[in-house]
């Protein structure tokens, strides 16, 4: 009996941990933390490892809180979609009160930690949580403009790292924000294309004009071009202390061209397989480009 009880306890703990990871979307949270740290490395004259640790923990709490609030609000919507119906709340494995408790704790802890770095970090963290939960999440059921609103909190992490390093929001932080802001349109519209039927069934508006057609892809192409221009603009030395070598700009341009190539393929085929390739290329882009920026900085 004790052996059976031990196995059950282990299974229960494993399930709780799995549900916690799903509620806070640990994969997304870690990617956001990674982006924030690269922003910090770009802005820092001297690396303070305590600040990096605080930024990582505070950033994780910030994103985890947003995701937990989001899943509380969208519990009934998640139950409709195949991709999300097995999440902790719609499946009944976790109560709304428990999820809210985690979300509130993460909000208070996250903002407190970010405030310990500097007040501007806490301010931008609070703006991110507020916009994601109080604007983006409810707007998804109302208008395709929700993606535009959601791109604002989604673009804060890269910029947040710079602010954590410098205590200032200037043109450098602004450009980091704009790069990640424009990146989100091709990324999330590619996901919206792949999940169109599921989103439509749940009443969510995740594609431009609510249509899975060439018009949506035209907008994907347009915003990808703007993203590329923003990403290579630092080579012109118009972005304050944030600038890159011409060779670096060429590499980044080629990575953006890869995304653009898949966007044009999607325009031609209108097939999910090309939308998936575009989505994966966008993930590769936002992972590699910040690293390239950091390497470029340390070569100056």
Secondary structure, 3 states (H helix, E strand, C coil): CHHHHHHHHHHHHHHHHHHHHHHHCHHHHHHHHHHHHHHHHHHCCCCCHHHHHHHHHHHHHHHHHHHHHHHHHCHHHHHHCCCCCCCHHHHCCCCHHHHHHHHHHHHHHHHHHHHHHCHHHHHHHHHHHHHHHHHHHHHCCCCCCHHHHHHHHHCHHHHHHHHHHHCCCCHHHHHHHHHHHHHHHHHHHHHHHHCHHHHHHHCCCCCHHHCCCHHHHHHHHHHHHHHHHHHHHHHHCCCCCCCCCHHHHHHHHHHHHHHHHHHHHHHHHCCHHHHHHHHHHHHHHHHHHHHHHHHHHHHC
